[in-house]
Amino acid sequence: MSGTLRSTLLGAVFTIALGTGAAWAGTIKVGVVAPFSGPFATVGKTFKEAIEVYQAQHGKTVGGDTVEFIYKDLDQANPAQSKALAQELIVKEKVGYLAGFFFTPDALAVAPLIDEANIPCVIFNAATSAITEKSPRYVRTSFTLWQNTVPLAQYVAKQGVTKVATAVSDYGPGIDGETAFKKTFEGEGGRVVDSIRMPLKSTDFAPFMQRIKDSGAQAIYAFLPAGPTTLAFAKAFNDTGLKAKGVKFYGPGDITQEPDLPALGDAADGIVTTFNYSQVHDSDLNRAFVAKHKELFGSTDTVTFTSVGAYDGTHVIYKMIEATGGKSDGLKAVDAVKGMTWESPRGPLKIDPESRHVTQTIYLRVTEPKNGKLQNTEIAAFPNQPDYGFKAGK
């Protein structure tokens, strides 16, 4: 069957399915799209493990209905494939909710589908501010680059740093991070001396390190999606002598996510980041979350920011199901969680009614060795941080 014919038939089935409505039969299905293979496979693993931790702590039923998660593998950023997988979940699997999404382009691709099907989509990670503006059925439980970067840029300025070079991956979140840092830092009296945008799939960072060296910057602000690219970038910063020369390294916490710390080694020591979660966050809820993870999976090595994004996203989906009595009504489900507050393993959260993104505490952290291994130690907190990039913030 040709690809065109298959798409036509699937589209027809999709329309029929929407017209007849989904059959729930006591089981409410949630489709999760994320990388479960390839270079970013750790992300999908953290999503799945966090969902299982949540269900182990809170049960698998809501109001008598069983909540079942169905996972689809999207190994790298691929909007067309993301849309195809979401369509398959809605039409064939009859899911009532979509969730997951690591990369921004993949999350944006499903906006027309969730609007046509009137189902909610809870974003566990994708961090470009504009996502929730594309459909009233998006809710996000992770973070945005604006949210993490504004307090970081203010902090860097207060350290007496006056010249910074920015280096970001050339796609939505990277451009958000670059814009947020430049606007805030220069508003505080500093100067961005070079703005470097790197291809998303870059593996050789030596030329960019030379530009940073030539710029005369006292510090860099860097953002790349967590995983292999951040590992290579941080190692290049160390290996090309910028660290030894005294150039400071700042960025969102993607740079030093916990699963990468053993591989980063000394290259991560001393990097200062801002983020919404550290595995060593000091709270009883976090200790219970981490302990349950270890009980279920035998290790805490993979617990990181994508874990709490999925854990809190699962909590939001449970509350949506509770509010709608298990019926499929995307707008009603989203309306039910606008303004919702709760305590998470990362701290207090609130879903902003307008942006449908979580207002939360952003922590200043330093990566340092402790008890024989590297960790992200929280050294300051900036409470009630909104998404500064939503509409008026730009």
Salt bridges, closest charged atoms under 4 A:
GLU49 OE2 - LYS45 NZ 3.02
GLU49 OE1 - HIS293 NE2 2.94
GLU52 OE2 - LYS48 NZ 2.68
GLU88 OE2 - LYS72 NZ 3.13
GLU93 OE1 - LYS29 NZ 3.97
ASP115 OD1 - ARG137 NH1 2.70
GLU178 OE2 - ARG197 NH2 2.66
GLU186 OE2 - LYS182 NZ 3.18
ASP194 OD1 - ARG211 NH2 2.85
ASP282 OD1 - ARG287 NH1 2.76
ASP284 OD1 - ARG287 NH2 2.83
GLU295 OE1 - LYS292 NZ 3.34
ASP312 OD2 - ARG346 NH2 2.77
GLU322 OE2 - LYS319 NZ 3.83
ASP335 OD1 - LYS338 NZ 3.12
GLU378 OE1 - HIS281 ND1 2.85
